[in-house]
Amino acid sequence: MKRLVSKLPYEWLEEMINIAAEWVVVVDCKGIIIYINAAYCDYLGTTVSEAIGKDVRDVIENTRMHLIVQTSQPEIASIHPIKGNEMIANRYPLYVNEELVGAVGTVMFRNSEDWMAYSEKVQPFLEELKYYKKKFEKELQSKYSFADLIGENSTFKEAKKLAQRVAGSQSSVLLMGPSGTGKELFAHAIHGASQRAAFPFVRVNSAAIPEPLLESELFGYEEGAFTGATKGGKKGKFELAHRGTIFLDEVGDMPLLMQGKLLRVLQEKEIERIGGQRPIPVDVRVIAATHRNLEEMVHQGEFREDLYYRLNVMKIDIPSLRERQEDLPTIAHMLVKKLAKTFSREQLTISLKVINRLLLHSWPGNIRELENVLERAVNVLDGKVIQLHHLPLYLQEEPTVTKLHEREEQAVLPLKQMLAQAEKSALELALKKAGNNKLEAAKLLGISKTSLYDKCKLYGL
C-alpha cells in the first residue's frame, strides 16, 4: 500500500483531501502551518502560498491547533467560531514513527446550515437507536416485585417470606416447583429487591435453546470463532448480566457438558468466549429454577452433584396451584384485571359460577394454565362478565367432577391418583369431541400440542 501511495502524484493526493475532508490544516510542533488546502484558504480570504509558513494563530481565527501540539490531546466535534459562523472542527495530534511531529485539523461543517442538513439526515437513525436502546434496557430490568406475588396460603407465604429475606444476599438461589407456578416472578422480585436492582436482569431458558447454541448464548463468541459468527463477536448472557443477576430457568434440562462449564464460571467468576484467548471477569448473581427433582437426577448421574450444591445455597419451594386453591379466586381476579388492561376492556369480572367451576379443576398447568383459560375467555367475551360458556370445553363440561364424586362414594383414593384419573377423563372427552384430532383437542383443553402428546403418552391414550 505504501508503494502504491508513493506513486500517486501530489496533485492527486491534494485533490483527494479536498474531496474527502473539505477543509484541512496541518501545523508542526511550533504551530507553524506546513499544509492548508485551497478550499480553506478561500474561506479565510488568503492563499495557500501566503498561509504556509505562518503561525496558525495569525491565519485562523480562534484556532486551538497550537494547543493540540502542547497537550497531545485530540478534540473531537469542537465548536469553532470563524467569521461569525460556528463550525464543527476536529483536531488531532500527528504522530510519525511514534514521535509527535505536529497536529491536523479538519472542519466537518462550515456553517449551521450544513450541520442542520446533516442532522436532519441522521436524526431518524438516532431516534431509532434510542428506541432500541430503551427497549433493550427495559428487557434487562425486573418486571415484577413482591407486591405482585399474592396469596394467603401458608406454604406460599413462607416461600415469599424466604425470598424477601434472601433478596439482599449475594448467594445463589434455587427455585423449585412445577411449571407455571411463578418461579420467574419470584426471580424478578428477588432481583428487584436486591442491591443489584439497578443492573441487568438477564433471563436464559436452558430448555428452549438448542444444545449446540447454548454455550455461545451463555458465554458469547469472538469474531471468526465459527462460520457465520457476527463481525466483532458477541457478548454472552453472563457478560450482559455483569453486576446484575442471571436467571437460569429450567436448569435441570441443561446438558452435562454445559453443567461443567457453568460450574467453572460460578467457581472462577470469569467466562471465556468461544474462540477467545483470555478470561473475562464477571460479577453475576445466579438464580436458577427447575420443575425437575435435581436430587434424583444427581443420583441417576443426570445432574452434576458439585453444581447442584453450588446452586442450592438458598432453596425455595414454590407450591402448585392445586396446593393453594384457597388463593385461586384472588389470583383469578388479579389476572382478569391484568387482562382487562392488556385488551383495553373496562370493568371485567368473573361470575361466581365460574369461580366455583375453576375451584373443581386440578390445574396441572398451574397459574400459567389459569391465565391461558382466562385470556381465552376474555377473547370470546361479548360483555363484561366471564360466564361458564366462555370457558374452554374441558372446563364447561362436568364429567370430571361427577366421576370424582362417584369414586368418593365407592372408596377414598389417594389425591394424586384421583387427580390423574380426572385429567385422563378430560383428555378422553376432548379427544372424543375433536374426532381424535390431537391439535383440535389441545385447543379445546387450552394446552399446547406438545403437552397433549406428553399427557396422552403418560396415560396410554
C-alpha positions in Angstrom: 0.0 0.0 0.0 2.9 2.4 0.9 4.4 1.8 -2.6 1.1 2.5 -4.3 0.6 5.8 -2.4 4.1 6.9 -3.2 3.4 6.6 -6.9 0.3 9.0 -6.6 1.1 12.5 -7.9 0.9 15.2 -5.3 -1.9 16.9 -7.1 -3.9 13.7 -6.8 -3.3 13.5 -3.1 -4.3 17.1 -2.6 -7.5 16.7 -4.6 -8.3 13.5 -2.6 -8.0 15.5 0.6 -10.2 18.3 -0.8 -12.9 15.9 -1.8 -12.8 13.7 1.4 -12.1 16.1 4.2 -13.2 19.5 2.7 -11.1 21.9 4.9 -7.7 20.7 6.3 -4.8 22.4 8.0 -1.6 20.8 9.3 0.9 22.5 11.7 4.3 21.5 13.0 5.3 21.3 16.7 5.8 25.1 16.8 2.3 25.8 15.4 3.6 26.8 12.0 1.3 25.9 9.1 3.0 23.4 6.8 -0.1 22.5 4.8 -3.5 24.0 4.2 -5.8 23.3 1.3 -7.1 25.8 -1.1 -10.8 25.5 -0.1 -9.9 26.5 3.5 -7.8 29.4 2.3 -10.6 30.7 0.0 -13.0 30.9 3.0 -10.3 32.6 5.1 -9.6 35.2 2.4 -6.0 34.2 1.8 -4.0 31.9 -0.4 -2.0 28.7 0.2 1.3 30.4 -0.5 0.5 33.2 1.9 -0.7 30.9 4.7 2.1 28.3 4.6 5.0 29.2 6.9 2.9 31.5 9.2 1.9 30.9 12.8 -1.6 29.3 12.7 -2.9 31.9 15.1 -2.2 34.6 12.5 -4.2 32.8 9.8 -7.1 31.1 11.5 -9.4 33.0 13.9 -9.9 31.4 17.4 -7.7 28.4 16.4 -6.6 25.8 19.0 -4.1 23.9 16.8 -1.1 25.2 18.7 -2.7 23.9 21.9 -3.1 20.4 20.4 0.6 20.3 19.9 1.2 21.2 23.5 -1.3 18.8 25.1 -1.2 15.9 22.6 -5.0 15.5 23.3 -7.4 15.3 20.4 -10.6 17.5 20.3 -13.5 15.9 18.5 -16.5 17.8 17.2 -15.4 21.0 18.8 -17.3 24.3 18.1 -15.0 26.7 16.3 -16.4 30.3 15.6 -14.8 31.8 12.5 -16.0 35.0 10.8 -19.4 34.9 12.5 -20.1 31.2 11.8 -19.9 28.4 14.3 -18.2 25.5 12.7 -17.6 21.9 13.9 -13.9 21.0 13.9 -11.8 18.0 14.7 -8.2 18.4 15.9 -5.7 15.5 16.3 -2.1 15.3 17.4 0.0 13.9 14.5 2.5 11.1 15.2 5.0 9.7 12.8 7.0 6.6 13.9 5.6 7.2 17.4 7.1 10.7 17.5 4.8 13.8 17.8 5.5 16.0 14.7 2.5 18.3 14.7 -1.3 18.4 14.5 -4.0 18.0 11.9 -7.3 20.0 11.9 -10.4 19.4 9.8 -13.7 21.3 9.5 -16.7 19.0 9.4 -19.4 21.5 9.0 -18.7 25.0 7.7 -21.9 26.6 8.9 -25.1 25.9 10.8 -27.0 25.1 7.5 -24.5 22.2 6.8 -24.9 21.0 10.3 -28.8 21.2 10.2 -28.8 19.3 6.8 -26.6 16.6 8.3 -28.7 16.5 11.5 -31.9 16.0 9.6 -30.5 13.0 7.8 -29.0 11.5 11.0 -31.8 12.3 13.4 -34.2 9.4 12.3 -31.4 6.9 12.9 -30.6 8.4 16.3 -34.3 8.2 17.3 -34.4 4.6 16.1 -31.2 3.8 18.1 -32.6 5.5 21.2 -35.8 3.4 20.9 -34.0 0.1 20.6 -31.6 1.1 23.4 -34.6 1.8 25.7 -36.3 -1.4 24.7 -33.1 -3.4 25.3 -32.6 -1.8 28.7 -36.2 -2.4 29.6 -35.8 -6.1 28.7 -32.9 -6.3 31.1 -34.9 -5.0 34.1 -37.0 -6.9 36.6 -40.7 -6.5 35.7 -42.3 -7.8 38.9 -42.0 -7.1 42.6 -43.0 -9.0 45.8 -46.3 -7.0 45.6 -47.2 -9.0 42.5 -46.8 -12.3 44.4 -50.3 -12.6 46.0 -51.7 -15.3 48.2 -52.6 -16.3 51.7 -51.7 -20.0 51.6 -49.3 -20.7 54.4 -46.7 -22.6 52.3 -46.8 -19.8 49.6 -46.4 -17.1 52.3 -43.4 -19.0 53.7 -41.8 -19.2 50.3 -42.4 -15.5 49.7 -41.0 -14.6 53.1 -37.8 -16.6 52.5 -37.4 -15.0 49.1 -37.7 -11.5 50.6 -35.1 -12.4 53.2 -32.5 -13.7 50.7 -33.1 -10.8 48.2 -30.4 -8.7 49.9 -27.9 -11.6 49.9 -25.4 -12.4 47.2 -25.9 -16.1 47.5 -27.2 -18.3 44.7 -30.9 -19.1 44.8 -32.6 -22.3 43.6 -36.4 -22.0 42.9 -38.2 -25.4 42.9 -41.7 -26.1 41.8 -43.9 -27.4 39.0 -44.1 -25.5 35.6 -46.4 -22.5 35.7 -46.2 -21.8 39.4 -44.5 -18.4 39.0 -40.8 -19.2 39.5 -39.8 -16.4 37.1 -41.9 -13.9 39.0 -40.0 -14.9 42.2 -36.7 -14.4 40.3 -37.8 -10.9 39.1 -38.9 -9.9 42.6 -35.7 -11.1 44.2 -33.6 -9.1 41.8 -35.8 -6.0 42.1 -35.3 -6.1 45.9 -31.6 -6.7 45.8 -28.6 -4.4 45.7 -28.2 -5.3 42.1 -31.6 -3.9 41.0 -30.0 -1.0 39.1 -28.1 -3.5 36.9 -29.3 -6.0 34.3 -31.6 -8.9 34.9 -30.9 -11.5 32.2 -33.1 -14.5 31.6 -32.0 -17.8 30.0 -34.3 -20.7 29.3 -31.9 -23.7 29.2 -34.6 -25.9 27.7 -35.5 -23.6 24.9 -32.0 -23.1 23.5 -30.6 -25.9 21.2 -27.6 -27.6 22.8 -25.1 -26.5 20.1 -26.1 -22.9 20.6 -26.3 -22.8 24.4 -22.5 -22.2 25.0 -22.4 -19.2 22.6 -25.6 -17.8 24.2 -24.2 -18.1 27.7 -20.6 -17.1 27.1 -20.5 -15.3 23.7 -18.0 -15.7 21.0 -15.2 -13.8 19.3 -15.2 -12.7 15.6 -14.4 -15.6 13.3 -14.9 -18.2 16.0 -17.1 -20.2 13.6 -18.8 -19.8 10.2 -21.5 -17.2 10.4 -20.1 -15.5 13.6 -21.1 -11.9 13.8 -18.4 -9.4 12.9 -16.8 -8.1 16.1 -18.1 -11.1 18.1 -20.9 -11.2 20.5 -21.4 -10.9 24.3 -22.9 -13.8 26.1 -25.7 -13.7 28.7 -23.2 -13.7 31.5 -21.4 -10.6 30.2 -24.7 -8.8 29.7 -25.6 -9.6 33.3 -22.4 -8.2 34.7 -23.0 -6.7 38.2 -26.6 -7.9 37.9 -28.5 -11.2 38.0 -28.8 -14.0 35.6 -31.9 -16.2 35.8 -31.2 -19.8 34.6 -34.7 -21.2 34.0 -35.1 -24.9 33.6 -31.6 -25.5 34.7 -32.4 -29.2 35.1 -32.6 -29.5 31.3 -29.0 -28.2 30.8 -26.7 -30.8 29.1 -24.0 -32.4 31.3 -21.2 -30.8 29.3 -22.6 -27.3 29.8 -23.1 -28.0 33.5 -19.4 -28.4 33.9 -18.7 -25.2 32.1 -21.3 -23.4 34.2 -19.7 -24.7 37.4 -16.4 -23.3 36.3 -17.9 -19.9 35.8 -19.6 -19.9 39.2 -16.3 -21.0 40.9 -13.8 -18.8 39.0 -16.2 -15.8 38.4 -15.0 -15.5 34.8 -16.1 -16.6 31.4 -14.2 -17.3 28.2 -15.9 -16.6 24.9 -15.9 -19.3 22.1 -12.7 -18.6 20.1 -11.4 -16.3 22.9 -7.9 -16.4 24.2 -8.4 -14.6 27.6 -10.8 -15.0 30.5 -13.3 -12.2 31.1 -14.2 -11.4 34.8 -17.9 -11.3 35.5 -19.7 -10.3 38.7 -23.1 -12.1 38.5 -25.6 -13.4 41.0 -27.3 -16.7 39.8 -30.9 -17.5 40.4 -31.8 -21.0 39.0 -35.1 -22.6 38.6 -36.4 -26.1 37.6 -39.5 -28.2 37.8 -37.4 -31.4 37.9 -36.1 -33.3 41.0 -32.5 -32.4 40.9 -31.6 -34.7 43.9 -33.0 -37.6 42.0 -31.1 -36.5 38.8 -27.9 -36.4 40.8 -28.4 -39.9 42.0 -29.0 -41.0 38.4 -26.0 -39.2 37.1 -28.0 -36.7 35.0 -27.0 -33.7 37.0 -23.6 -32.8 38.5 -23.6 -33.1 42.2 -21.0 -30.3 42.6 -23.1 -27.9 40.5 -26.3 -28.9 42.5 -24.7 -27.8 45.8 -23.2 -24.7 44.2 -26.7 -23.6 43.1 -28.6 -25.0 46.1 -27.3 -22.4 48.6 -30.8 -21.0 49.2 -33.6 -23.3 48.1 -37.2 -22.0 47.8 -40.0 -24.4 47.1 -43.0 -22.8 45.4 -46.3 -24.7 45.8 -48.5 -25.7 42.9 -51.9 -24.1 42.4 -53.7 -27.2 43.5 -51.8 -27.0 46.8 -53.1 -23.4 47.3 -56.6 -23.5 45.9 -57.8 -21.0 48.6 -55.8 -18.4 46.7 -57.4 -19.2 43.3 -60.2 -16.6 43.5 -57.8 -13.9 44.4 -55.3 -14.9 41.6 -58.1 -15.2 39.1 -59.5 -11.7 39.8 -55.9 -10.3 39.6 -55.3 -12.0 36.3 -58.6 -10.7 34.9 -57.7 -7.2 36.0 -54.4 -7.5 34.2 -56.1 -8.9 31.0 -58.6 -6.1 31.1 -55.7 -3.6 30.9 -54.0 -5.6 28.2 -57.1 -5.8 26.0 -58.4 -2.4 26.9 -61.6 -3.8 28.3 -63.1 -2.0 31.3 -64.6 -3.5 34.5 -64.3 -7.1 33.6 -65.4 -9.5 36.3 -65.9 -13.3 36.8 -69.2 -14.9 37.8 -69.4 -16.9 41.0 -70.3 -20.0 38.9 -67.1 -19.7 37.0 -65.1 -19.3 40.2 -66.7 -22.4 41.7 -66.0 -24.4 38.5 -62.4 -23.3 38.5 -62.1 -24.5 42.1 -63.1 -28.0 40.9 -60.2 -28.2 38.4 -56.9 -29.8 39.3 -54.8 -27.2 37.4 -51.9 -29.4 36.1 -50.6 -26.3 34.3 -50.8 -24.2 37.4 -51.1 -20.4 37.2 -50.0 -20.4 33.6 -52.9 -22.6 32.7 -55.3 -20.4 34.7 -54.1 -17.3 32.9 -54.5 -19.0 29.5 -58.0 -20.1 30.4 -59.0 -16.5 31.4 -57.3 -15.0 28.4 -59.3 -17.3 26.1 -62.5 -16.2 28.0 -61.7 -12.5 27.5 -61.1 -13.1 23.8 -64.6 -14.6 23.3 -66.3 -12.4 25.9 -69.2 -10.3 24.5 -70.0 -8.5 27.7 -68.2 -7.7 30.9 -68.8 -10.8 33.0 -67.0 -14.1 32.3 -69.6 -16.9 32.3 -69.3 -20.7 32.1 -69.8 -20.7 28.3 -66.8 -18.5 27.9 -64.5 -21.2 29.4 -62.7 -23.9 27.3 -64.8 -27.0 26.6 -62.9 -29.2 29.2 -64.0 -26.7 31.9 -67.6 -26.3 30.7 -68.3 -30.0 30.9 -68.8 -31.6 34.3 -67.8 -35.3 33.8 -64.6 -34.9 35.7 -66.4 -33.6 38.8 -69.1 -36.3 38.5 -66.7 -39.1 38.3 -64.8 -37.8 41.3 -68.0 -37.8 43.3 -68.8 -41.3 42.2 -65.4 -42.5 43.3 -65.7 -40.7 46.6 -68.9 -42.8 47.3 -67.1 -46.1 46.4 -63.7 -45.5 48.1 -61.3 -42.8 49.1 -58.3 -42.9 46.7 -55.0 -41.1 47.1 -55.4 -37.5 45.9 -52.7 -37.9 43.3 -54.4 -40.9 41.8 -57.8 -39.1 41.8 -56.4 -36.1 40.0 -54.6 -38.3 37.5 -57.9 -40.1 36.7 -59.7 -36.8 36.4 -57.1 -35.5 34.0 -57.3 -38.7 31.9 -61.1 -38.3 31.7 -60.7 -34.7 30.5 -58.2 -35.9 27.8 -60.6 -38.7 26.7 -63.5 -36.3 26.4 -61.5 -33.7 24.4 -60.2 -36.3 22.0 -63.7 -37.6 21.5 -65.1 -34.1 20.9 -62.3 -33.4 18.4 -62.7 -36.7 16.5 -59.3 -37.8 17.8 -57.7 -34.8 16.2 -55.0 -34.0 18.7 -54.3 -30.5 17.6 -58.0 -29.6 18.0 -58.2 -31.5 21.3 -55.2 -29.4 22.6 -57.1 -26.2 21.6 -60.2 -27.4 23.5 -58.2 -28.2 26.6 -56.3 -24.9 26.3 -52.9 -26.6 26.3 -50.1 -26.9 23.8 -49.9 -29.7 21.3 -46.7 -30.9 22.9 -48.3 -31.1 26.4 -51.2 -33.1 24.9 -48.9 -35.6 23.3 -46.9 -35.9 26.6 -50.1 -36.5 28.6 -51.5 -39.0 26.1 -48.3 -40.9 26.2 -48.4 -40.8 30.0 -52.0 -42.2 30.2 -51.6 -44.5 27.2 -54.2 -42.7 25.0 
